Structures are given as C-alpha cells and as structure tokens.
Amino acid sequence: MTVADARTLWRMLRGQPAAASLRERLEGFYAPQAGHYDAFREALLHGRRELVARLPIHPGMRLVELGGGTGRNLDFFGERLAQLGRYELVELAPSMAAIARRRAAFRANVCVTETDATAFTPAEPVDCVLFSYSLTMMPSWFTAVDNAVAMLKPGGVLGVVDFHVSRAHPAAGRVRHSAAARFFWPLWFAHDGVFLSPDHLPYLESRLETLSCEEQLGPVPYLPGLRVPWYLFIGRKASPMG
C-alpha cells in the first residue's frame, strides 16, 4: 500500500463531511484526495471501460456525461473520442472538475461544465448520456435519470455503470443478493455519501428500452474476499412512433 493509498483510505474511513449543500459535501470529501482519485479507484470502479466500449459511437454524435468526475472515462474512448461532435462533461465538485478540465485541455470537442446533473440542460438534444459511478452519489437520482432521458434525442442511448443491490424479490432474470449483502453494502457506502439503491435498474428499465443489462461482482482493493455488486445498463429512448 502506498502512502497516497493510505491517505485516501483514511479519508474514506472518515466519511463525507456534514455540510449544507451537496456541492460542499462533495468538495469537502474529494478535494483532499482528488489528485490520487483515479489511481486508487481504478481497481474499485468496475465496468467503466466495458460500458464505453459498448456505446454505439458514430461520427458527429453529441454525448453528455453527468457526474463525470475527473474525466477518466475520456481515456477509455481512445481514438473514438475524436469522432464525437461534442463531449460535455458535467461535474459538481470544483476539485474534480478542475482535473477534468486539465484532461480535456487538448481535446477540442470536449468541454467541462461545473453544475448539478439534475439541473443541466444542453444547448440541443444529444445522442448519448452517460452515468459512471455517479448516480449513487446523487440524492435525487431519479430526477437525474429523468433529466438524462429528457435531453436525449428519440432513439438516443443512456449508459449507466454503478454499484447496486437487488430488491428482495427482483424481476425474473435479475440477480437476487442475499439479505446480508442488501444490508451491508448500502451501510458501508453511505458513510462516504454513496447510496446504493435496489430501484436503479427497475427505474431505468421503466424509462428506456433495455439494450444491455448485466450484474456482476467485483473485488474491493485491500479487502480480500469482499466482492461488491455492480451493474452495467444501456437503454434506448423510444421514438415518438414507439
């Protein structure tokens, strides 16, 4: 374990500070660890590369990432990033947005907007919206999903990858987590302002046509034997004619 990792773990153990606004809580938690955020989270935030690889990219498309953090997902696009007409990264925490701006500095089609994902409105409808381990950090996550769907063009695609837990009685074909997992993981993550919900997938599936959905377990750094549940979802907004 490096010194930087130890400091990040200490920040996580201390949890998210109490503050009046979500912006202040996020900044208080992430500002001290922003410089090491990507290196530490690389082994914890599973499925990001896979989600980006599955997005239907076509030349000139407009993409919005809500809660884009440090902009790490930009790197997962590789050469496909240059095909995009515009990539707008929306992030509320100033320290994370600052790193995203540095990462986007030499990418002419990428811009960073510092605002709340539930309030952001693009200049025109977009082809794709992306949430990557950000939906669980939004108290009004359902409003964020509604906002994402509203900004999509008919036929546009929404991609989400995040932690979650299942319902006690999930829909047919969905994973059912044990009662212990459904209790432990929400309690574990809530300390850091991350709120796992059994309603994410059902709500996403109610708003969009499901193109891809999978539920997996991934290892947790420095905690051998623990495997955290996460999901990957891609859905399409219905056209006016259905």
Backbone bond lengths (Angstrom), bond angles and torsions (degrees), N, CA, C in turn:
res aa  C-N    CA-C-N  psi(-1)  N-CA   C-N-CA  omega(-1)  CA-C   N-CA-C  phi
1 M - - - 1.460 - - 1.529 109.42 -
2 T 1.313 116.47 130.63 1.457 120.63 178.98 1.527 110.27 -81.66
3 V 1.326 115.32 165.40 1.461 120.36 176.65 1.526 110.45 -61.77
4 A 1.338 116.19 -40.71 1.471 120.36 179.38 1.519 111.02 -63.06
5 D 1.346 117.06 -41.09 1.460 120.66 176.99 1.523 110.87 -61.74
6 A 1.331 116.26 -42.89 1.460 120.87 -179.14 1.532 110.58 -62.38
7 R 1.318 116.85 -40.05 1.458 120.15 178.79 1.522 110.96 -65.66
8 T 1.340 116.06 -40.37 1.466 119.72 178.70 1.522 110.82 -65.02
9 L 1.333 116.59 -42.77 1.465 120.20 177.29 1.526 111.04 -60.45
10 W 1.319 116.52 -39.60 1.454 119.92 178.72 1.529 110.79 -63.12
11 R 1.328 116.13 -41.73 1.462 119.82 177.69 1.529 110.34 -62.45
12 M 1.324 116.88 -39.86 1.457 120.48 179.84 1.520 110.79 -67.43
13 L 1.330 117.18 -37.97 1.462 120.63 178.48 1.529 111.32 -67.49
14 R 1.323 116.07 -34.01 1.470 119.73 177.61 1.518 111.10 -70.39
15 G 1.345 116.04 -29.93 1.455 120.57 176.88 1.513 113.31 86.03
16 Q 1.338 114.16 178.43 1.456 120.54 -179.45 1.522 109.52 -76.93
17 P 1.333 118.47 132.33 1.467 120.42 -177.32 1.528 112.04 -70.08
18 A 1.300 115.47 155.43 1.461 120.48 174.77 1.524 108.62 -76.06
19 A 1.311 115.88 134.28 1.466 120.58 179.46 1.526 107.96 -158.49
20 A 1.322 114.37 164.21 1.467 119.57 -174.68 1.524 112.90 -70.30
21 S 1.326 117.43 -35.93 1.462 120.24 -174.43 1.513 110.94 -122.51
22 L 1.342 115.13 159.25 1.460 120.37 176.94 1.524 110.56 -61.18
23 R 1.304 117.90 -40.66 1.466 121.58 179.42 1.526 110.81 -58.44
24 E 1.325 116.83 -44.40 1.458 120.67 -179.66 1.528 111.55 -67.61
25 R 1.331 116.83 -37.84 1.465 120.00 179.31 1.521 110.53 -66.72
26 L 1.319 116.56 -43.81 1.458 120.26 179.56 1.522 111.33 -64.12
27 E 1.309 115.75 -44.21 1.467 119.50 -177.97 1.522 110.95 -66.75
28 G 1.336 116.63 -40.39 1.457 119.83 178.94 1.517 112.22 -62.66
29 F 1.327 116.47 -32.63 1.458 120.82 -179.00 1.527 112.18 -83.06
30 Y 1.348 117.10 -43.51 1.458 120.09 -171.27 1.523 115.28 -91.85
31 A 1.321 118.17 -25.59 1.466 119.02 -177.82 1.529 112.81 -55.90
32 P 1.354 120.02 -44.20 1.468 119.15 -178.86 1.533 113.72 -69.16
33 Q 1.331 117.93 -19.03 1.456 120.05 -176.82 1.528 113.33 -117.71
34 A 1.342 117.31 5.63 1.461 120.50 -174.18 1.528 112.58 -58.30
35 G 1.341 116.45 -39.90 1.459 119.28 -177.44 1.512 114.05 -65.49
36 H 1.317 116.88 -24.27 1.472 121.58 -178.87 1.523 111.87 -110.37
37 Y 1.332 116.08 6.39 1.467 120.56 -173.34 1.524 112.45 -57.39
38 D 1.325 116.72 -51.44 1.466 120.28 -174.97 1.521 111.94 -63.77
39 A 1.319 117.02 -43.40 1.465 120.47 -177.31 1.523 111.32 -62.99
40 F 1.326 117.13 -41.11 1.466 120.01 -177.63 1.527 111.25 -75.52
41 R 1.351 116.84 -40.57 1.467 119.91 -174.26 1.522 113.26 -79.14
42 E 1.346 117.32 -10.61 1.472 119.79 -175.64 1.524 111.88 -55.29
43 A 1.328 117.63 -38.74 1.460 121.32 -176.81 1.522 112.89 -88.99
44 L 1.322 117.48 -2.25 1.460 120.99 -177.89 1.521 113.23 -108.28
45 L 1.327 116.78 -35.55 1.467 120.71 -175.73 1.526 109.30 -90.96
46 H 1.312 115.15 87.83 1.468 122.01 -174.33 1.530 111.64 -80.21
47 G 1.339 115.58 151.13 1.453 121.46 169.70 1.509 116.58 85.72
48 R 1.335 118.26 0.00 1.463 119.17 -178.11 1.524 111.47 -67.11
49 R 1.318 116.13 -46.47 1.457 119.83 179.96 1.526 110.89 -62.27
50 E 1.344 115.53 -40.31 1.471 120.02 -179.59 1.533 111.29 -65.12
51 L 1.331 116.52 -40.27 1.462 119.04 178.66 1.522 111.05 -62.18
52 V 1.327 116.75 -49.06 1.466 120.64 -179.59 1.522 110.50 -59.45
53 A 1.335 117.42 -40.15 1.466 121.12 -178.63 1.519 111.93 -63.91
54 R 1.333 117.29 -28.46 1.468 120.69 -176.39 1.526 113.57 -90.15
55 L 1.322 117.26 -10.87 1.456 118.87 179.97 1.530 109.87 -67.13
56 P 1.330 117.50 134.92 1.471 120.82 -179.42 1.526 111.19 -76.60
57 I 1.312 116.98 89.42 1.466 122.05 -177.73 1.528 110.05 -84.66
58 H 1.328 116.41 132.93 1.467 120.07 173.36 1.527 108.52 -136.67
59 P 1.319 118.04 153.75 1.467 121.23 -175.01 1.530 112.48 -56.12
60 G 1.305 115.32 133.71 1.460 121.20 175.55 1.514 115.31 85.07
61 M 1.322 118.50 -2.65 1.464 119.37 -176.71 1.516 111.24 -68.11
62 R 1.331 115.70 153.84 1.456 123.26 179.36 1.527 108.39 -107.15
63 L 1.333 115.99 129.08 1.457 121.73 -176.94 1.521 109.93 -127.71
64 V 1.329 115.90 139.59 1.453 122.46 175.47 1.521 108.63 -120.25
65 E 1.330 117.10 130.65 1.456 121.30 172.65 1.522 108.22 -109.31
66 L 1.319 116.39 119.36 1.454 122.27 -177.89 1.525 109.85 -97.28
67 G 1.329 115.79 123.43 1.461 120.51 -173.96 1.508 110.66 73.15
68 G 1.323 115.89 47.87 1.458 121.59 -171.57 1.513 116.06 -77.58
69 G 1.329 118.29 -3.64 1.465 120.95 175.31 1.516 113.38 57.14
70 T 1.317 115.87 -128.90 1.464 122.20 -176.50 1.525 113.36 -83.82
71 G 1.320 116.90 0.06 1.465 119.82 -178.72 1.513 113.90 80.64
72 R 1.321 117.75 19.46 1.468 121.17 -178.68 1.513 112.33 -58.60
73 N 1.318 118.05 -32.53 1.463 119.86 -178.07 1.525 112.83 -65.18
74 L 1.323 117.20 -21.70 1.467 119.55 177.08 1.528 110.48 -55.78
75 D 1.322 116.25 -39.09 1.460 120.36 -177.48 1.526 111.78 -67.79
76 F 1.339 117.41 -28.83 1.460 120.22 -178.55 1.524 111.98 -71.56
77 F 1.329 117.94 -20.89 1.463 120.53 179.11 1.527 111.90 -72.43
78 G 1.324 116.91 -26.11 1.458 119.86 -179.46 1.522 111.80 58.31
79 E 1.337 116.28 -135.31 1.465 121.45 -177.97 1.523 112.36 -68.09
80 R 1.323 117.32 -19.93 1.472 119.88 -179.12 1.516 111.78 -68.36
81 L 1.338 117.34 -21.16 1.459 119.89 -179.00 1.525 111.25 -60.29
82 A 1.313 117.06 -38.60 1.465 121.31 -178.55 1.523 112.51 -66.07
83 Q 1.342 117.43 -18.60 1.460 120.76 179.50 1.525 112.21 -76.55
84 L 1.328 116.51 -22.10 1.455 120.18 -176.29 1.524 111.23 -70.56
85 G 1.325 115.49 141.51 1.456 119.05 174.89 1.519 111.10 -71.93
86 R 1.336 115.59 -38.76 1.466 120.15 179.63 1.514 109.18 -158.24
87 Y 1.322 116.08 137.08 1.462 123.38 175.42 1.529 105.62 -123.73
88 E 1.336 116.32 110.72 1.454 120.55 -179.24 1.524 109.23 -106.96
89 L 1.309 116.23 116.31 1.451 122.67 -179.07 1.529 108.81 -100.10
90 V 1.323 115.95 123.49 1.457 122.38 -177.43 1.525 108.79 -109.76
91 E 1.330 116.81 124.31 1.468 121.09 -178.00 1.525 109.26 -144.70
92 L 1.339 116.08 136.37 1.462 121.28 -176.00 1.525 112.91 -88.27
93 A 1.338 119.16 -35.06 1.465 121.87 -176.07 1.534 110.43 -79.00
94 P 1.325 119.25 120.90 1.471 121.22 -176.72 1.522 114.04 -58.03
95 S 1.341 118.61 -40.18 1.464 120.04 -177.67 1.524 111.53 -65.93
96 M 1.313 117.66 -36.97 1.463 121.05 178.36 1.531 110.20 -72.63
97 A 1.327 116.18 -41.58 1.467 120.07 178.63 1.527 111.13 -61.94
98 A 1.324 117.19 -34.69 1.466 120.51 179.32 1.527 110.93 -63.19
99 I 1.332 116.69 -41.00 1.476 119.88 177.42 1.519 110.16 -67.43
100 A 1.329 116.84 -39.77 1.462 120.28 178.27 1.530 110.85 -61.36
101 R 1.332 116.87 -39.29 1.469 119.56 179.09 1.526 110.81 -64.49
102 R 1.320 117.38 -39.19 1.468 119.47 178.13 1.529 109.93 -65.17
103 R 1.312 116.85 -39.13 1.455 120.84 179.86 1.534 111.23 -67.82
104 A 1.324 116.27 -30.89 1.466 120.93 -177.62 1.528 113.31 -91.39
105 A 1.319 117.36 -1.92 1.466 121.31 -169.75 1.520 113.60 -55.83
106 F 1.320 118.52 -36.26 1.465 120.79 -176.62 1.523 111.67 -107.49
107 R 1.314 115.83 21.48 1.465 120.91 177.39 1.526 107.16 -116.92
108 A 1.305 116.07 100.64 1.466 121.60 -169.87 1.522 113.27 -63.14
109 N 1.318 117.86 -25.50 1.466 120.46 -176.73 1.522 112.98 -94.09
110 V 1.344 117.25 7.81 1.464 121.57 -178.58 1.527 109.55 -113.22
111 C 1.318 116.28 133.64 1.463 120.41 173.85 1.523 108.66 -133.78
112 V 1.318 116.58 155.14 1.463 123.20 -178.44 1.518 108.83 -119.10
113 T 1.327 116.13 127.86 1.463 122.13 179.03 1.523 108.72 -117.58
114 E 1.310 116.79 127.29 1.459 121.86 -177.02 1.529 109.57 -96.57
115 T 1.328 116.16 95.72 1.459 121.43 -178.80 1.517 109.86 -162.91
116 D 1.321 116.30 177.14 1.456 123.83 -179.68 1.532 110.06 -79.62
117 A 1.319 116.63 135.61 1.468 121.12 -178.26 1.515 112.52 -64.12
118 T 1.323 117.40 -26.54 1.467 119.33 -178.73 1.525 112.01 -78.29
119 A 1.336 116.78 -15.88 1.465 120.77 -176.08 1.526 112.76 -108.52
120 F 1.333 117.46 -12.77 1.462 120.62 -174.85 1.525 111.30 -70.36
121 T 1.334 115.09 135.70 1.461 121.60 175.43 1.522 108.42 -131.10
122 P 1.327 118.94 120.15 1.470 120.07 178.61 1.526 110.93 -71.57
123 A 1.319 115.73 163.84 1.463 120.79 -178.37 1.519 111.54 -64.99
124 E 1.312 117.08 -28.15 1.465 122.15 178.60 1.522 108.92 -151.87
125 P 1.341 117.54 161.33 1.470 119.52 -179.32 1.533 111.42 -56.70
126 V 1.335 115.17 150.15 1.468 120.69 -173.79 1.531 110.24 -117.08
127 D 1.329 115.13 165.12 1.458 121.79 -177.75 1.520 113.13 -88.00
128 C 1.335 116.22 -25.78 1.463 119.52 -173.77 1.525 109.41 -152.45
129 V 1.335 115.78 140.39 1.464 122.47 172.76 1.521 107.75 -125.68
130 L 1.320 115.52 142.30 1.459 121.65 -174.23 1.526 110.50 -129.58
131 F 1.337 116.47 131.22 1.458 123.48 167.78 1.524 107.11 -117.43
132 S 1.311 117.73 124.52 1.458 121.10 179.79 1.526 109.34 -128.79
133 Y 1.320 116.09 99.33 1.464 122.57 -177.51 1.527 111.68 53.85
134 S 1.316 115.66 37.78 1.463 120.80 177.93 1.520 111.99 -120.94
135 L 1.326 117.74 -26.95 1.459 120.37 -176.27 1.530 111.39 -62.59
136 T 1.327 116.90 -36.92 1.467 120.44 179.54 1.529 112.54 -69.72
137 M 1.325 117.37 -11.70 1.462 121.17 -179.19 1.530 111.84 -99.20
138 M 1.332 116.45 1.85 1.460 121.20 -177.35 1.521 109.29 -106.03
139 P 1.344 118.62 111.50 1.460 120.48 -179.96 1.530 112.75 -53.91
140 S 1.325 117.25 -39.70 1.464 121.63 177.70 1.531 109.20 -99.91
141 W 1.340 115.69 58.97 1.469 119.41 -174.22 1.520 112.29 -63.65
142 F 1.336 117.04 -34.72 1.466 119.34 179.61 1.526 110.83 -65.68
143 T 1.353 116.44 -35.06 1.460 120.23 175.36 1.516 110.54 -67.10
144 A 1.334 116.59 -37.45 1.469 120.44 177.06 1.525 110.74 -64.00
145 V 1.331 117.32 -40.47 1.469 120.52 177.20 1.525 110.09 -64.67
146 D 1.331 116.65 -45.67 1.467 119.80 178.57 1.520 111.15 -59.08
147 N 1.335 116.88 -40.95 1.459 121.16 179.23 1.523 110.63 -65.22
148 A 1.335 116.12 -40.02 1.469 120.10 178.54 1.530 110.82 -63.33
149 V 1.316 116.91 -44.68 1.464 120.47 179.71 1.525 110.18 -64.31
150 A 1.327 117.03 -39.55 1.466 120.93 -178.73 1.525 111.98 -63.42
151 M 1.349 117.14 -34.56 1.468 118.69 -177.54 1.529 113.37 -83.22
152 L 1.328 116.94 -9.07 1.461 120.33 178.62 1.527 111.78 -77.24
153 K 1.317 115.25 144.29 1.456 120.63 168.31 1.534 108.84 -68.13
154 P 1.323 118.45 154.84 1.464 118.67 170.30 1.535 109.56 -55.66
155 G 1.303 116.50 130.92 1.460 120.65 -175.72 1.513 113.20 86.97
156 G 1.336 117.55 -3.72 1.457 121.14 178.27 1.515 111.52 -70.71
157 V 1.327 115.40 165.37 1.461 121.33 -171.27 1.525 110.93 -118.57
158 L 1.338 115.59 137.84 1.452 122.56 173.84 1.526 108.65 -113.83
159 G 1.340 117.46 127.37 1.456 122.16 178.03 1.514 110.54 -117.59
160 V 1.336 116.85 135.27 1.466 121.98 -179.23 1.520 109.55 -136.37
161 V 1.329 116.83 135.22 1.459 121.84 168.18 1.525 106.57 -134.38
162 D 1.348 116.24 132.73 1.459 118.66 -174.60 1.528 109.53 -169.55
163 F 1.327 114.88 169.59 1.455 121.35 171.46 1.529 109.11 -74.25
164 H 1.322 116.34 156.38 1.465 118.69 174.37 1.519 109.70 -166.29
165 V 1.311 114.27 171.54 1.462 122.17 167.41 1.518 107.31 -131.62
166 S 1.317 116.15 153.90 1.459 120.16 -178.00 1.517 111.40 -80.66
167 R 1.300 115.60 166.73 1.453 120.95 167.61 1.532 108.56 -72.21
168 A 1.327 115.20 162.01 1.465 119.13 177.15 1.527 110.54 -61.90
169 H 1.339 115.61 -33.35 1.465 121.08 178.40 1.531 107.97 -131.73
170 P 1.343 117.11 80.52 1.472 120.47 -176.69 1.521 111.76 -70.55
171 A 1.318 115.64 166.51 1.460 121.71 177.78 1.525 110.09 -63.69
172 A 1.311 115.42 158.98 1.461 120.79 179.35 1.523 110.26 -56.88
173 G 1.330 115.93 134.77 1.458 121.42 179.47 1.505 114.49 89.69
174 R 1.327 117.57 -8.16 1.454 120.96 179.46 1.529 110.24 -97.33
175 V 1.332 115.41 153.63 1.460 121.69 -179.71 1.531 110.16 -69.94
176 R 1.318 115.78 140.45 1.464 120.57 173.47 1.519 108.30 -111.60
177 H 1.339 116.52 114.61 1.456 121.22 177.68 1.527 110.14 -81.48
178 S 1.307 115.47 154.44 1.460 120.53 -179.88 1.526 110.66 -66.48
179 A 1.327 116.03 160.57 1.464 120.40 177.29 1.525 110.76 -59.43
180 A 1.333 116.93 -36.83 1.467 120.91 179.13 1.528 110.77 -63.79
181 A 1.340 117.19 -43.45 1.467 120.87 179.18 1.524 110.85 -65.75
182 R 1.324 116.39 -39.46 1.473 120.22 -179.40 1.523 111.64 -67.58
183 F 1.316 116.87 -23.29 1.463 121.07 176.59 1.530 111.18 -89.18
184 F 1.332 116.33 -45.93 1.464 121.11 -170.79 1.529 112.94 -68.67
185 W 1.335 118.13 -51.19 1.457 119.81 -171.36 1.527 113.44 -66.29
186 P 1.336 120.28 -43.37 1.477 118.36 175.15 1.527 112.37 -60.51
187 L 1.334 117.06 -38.69 1.460 120.41 179.13 1.527 110.69 -66.11
188 W 1.317 116.76 -43.43 1.464 123.12 -179.53 1.535 111.34 -59.49
189 F 1.328 116.62 -49.24 1.457 120.46 -173.72 1.520 113.40 -79.82
190 A 1.330 118.13 -28.21 1.463 120.45 -176.94 1.521 111.76 -60.03
191 H 1.325 117.23 -27.69 1.463 122.03 178.57 1.523 111.43 -57.94
192 D 1.342 116.31 -30.96 1.467 121.32 -179.40 1.521 112.65 -103.55
193 G 1.326 116.75 16.06 1.457 119.50 177.31 1.508 113.86 77.65
194 V 1.333 116.94 22.74 1.471 122.21 177.45 1.524 106.95 -113.11
195 F 1.328 116.58 120.61 1.460 120.56 -171.12 1.526 110.67 -116.38
196 L 1.326 114.44 102.11 1.459 120.43 178.76 1.526 109.20 -71.93
197 S 1.319 116.06 140.75 1.464 119.31 -177.13 1.526 110.79 -134.73
198 P 1.341 117.48 135.72 1.458 120.44 174.24 1.524 112.47 -74.96
199 D 1.346 116.30 -4.50 1.467 119.88 -175.43 1.525 113.84 -98.84
200 H 1.336 118.19 -6.04 1.466 119.54 -179.20 1.529 111.54 -56.55
201 L 1.318 116.30 -60.20 1.467 119.26 -175.35 1.526 112.48 -61.53
202 P 1.338 119.51 -47.59 1.460 118.62 178.06 1.534 112.73 -56.98
203 Y 1.346 116.56 -39.66 1.461 118.54 -179.40 1.525 111.46 -69.12
204 L 1.321 116.38 -43.19 1.469 119.50 177.75 1.529 110.92 -59.67
205 E 1.321 115.96 -42.10 1.468 119.55 -179.31 1.523 112.11 -69.97
206 S 1.327 117.00 -24.32 1.461 119.65 177.42 1.530 112.38 -77.86
207 R 1.329 116.92 -22.31 1.463 121.62 -176.60 1.510 113.85 -97.74
208 L 1.328 117.45 -19.25 1.464 121.17 -172.68 1.520 111.35 -139.88
209 E 1.313 114.79 158.86 1.466 120.45 170.76 1.531 108.14 -77.45
210 T 1.308 117.49 122.83 1.459 120.92 -176.78 1.524 110.74 -74.19
211 L 1.316 116.39 122.56 1.465 122.48 175.27 1.527 110.68 -98.43
212 S 1.334 116.39 -36.66 1.458 121.24 -178.96 1.518 108.84 -154.31
213 C 1.327 116.65 137.04 1.455 120.42 177.74 1.517 108.71 -153.65
214 E 1.310 116.28 125.94 1.453 119.96 176.09 1.516 110.09 -142.72
215 E 1.318 115.67 150.69 1.456 123.06 179.35 1.526 108.09 -123.19
216 Q 1.331 115.47 130.54 1.455 120.65 -174.11 1.529 110.28 -135.02
217 L 1.321 115.44 171.95 1.462 122.66 171.29 1.520 108.22 -120.88
218 G 1.344 117.01 137.30 1.454 120.36 -179.01 1.512 111.48 -129.58
219 P 1.340 117.79 149.39 1.464 121.10 179.61 1.521 112.40 -66.24
220 V 1.341 115.05 156.49 1.457 122.66 178.68 1.528 108.18 -111.61
221 P 1.340 118.71 126.10 1.469 120.49 -178.00 1.525 112.77 -55.58
222 Y 1.331 115.51 135.58 1.455 124.44 174.91 1.533 114.03 67.19
223 L 1.332 116.91 8.00 1.464 120.72 177.60 1.525 108.78 -128.67
224 P 1.322 118.04 73.84 1.464 121.38 -176.68 1.528 111.79 -58.94
225 G 1.316 114.70 138.04 1.454 120.56 179.70 1.512 113.70 97.21
226 L 1.337 117.59 -23.98 1.458 120.41 178.02 1.525 109.91 -86.25
227 R 1.324 116.47 135.09 1.459 121.97 177.69 1.522 108.08 -132.47
228 V 1.317 115.61 118.91 1.453 121.61 -174.28 1.538 110.40 -91.08
229 P 1.341 118.01 138.00 1.466 120.04 178.58 1.526 112.24 -77.72
230 W 1.325 115.24 137.85 1.461 120.96 175.93 1.522 109.17 -142.54
231 Y 1.323 115.88 161.52 1.472 120.07 -179.77 1.523 110.28 -133.46
232 L 1.309 114.38 158.41 1.465 122.88 174.85 1.520 106.89 -129.61
233 F 1.326 116.40 124.59 1.463 121.41 -177.07 1.519 109.78 -131.90
234 I 1.322 115.92 135.71 1.466 121.73 170.88 1.524 106.87 -131.22
235 G 1.324 115.90 126.88 1.463 121.04 -179.50 1.506 111.63 -134.50
236 R 1.330 115.73 158.75 1.472 121.52 -178.14 1.523 109.95 -116.07
237 K 1.333 115.62 137.28 1.457 121.57 175.36 1.513 109.55 -74.17
238 A 1.296 116.38 135.35 1.473 121.07 -177.86 1.532 110.55 -66.00
239 S 1.314 115.30 146.91 1.463 121.49 172.13 1.529 109.07 -78.33
240 P 1.343 118.02 158.97 1.459 120.77 -178.82 1.530 113.44 -55.05
241 M 1.324 116.45 -32.04 1.459 120.81 -179.23 1.520 111.14 -88.49
242 G 1.381 116.57 5.77 1.452 120.46 179.65 1.493 111.60 87.99
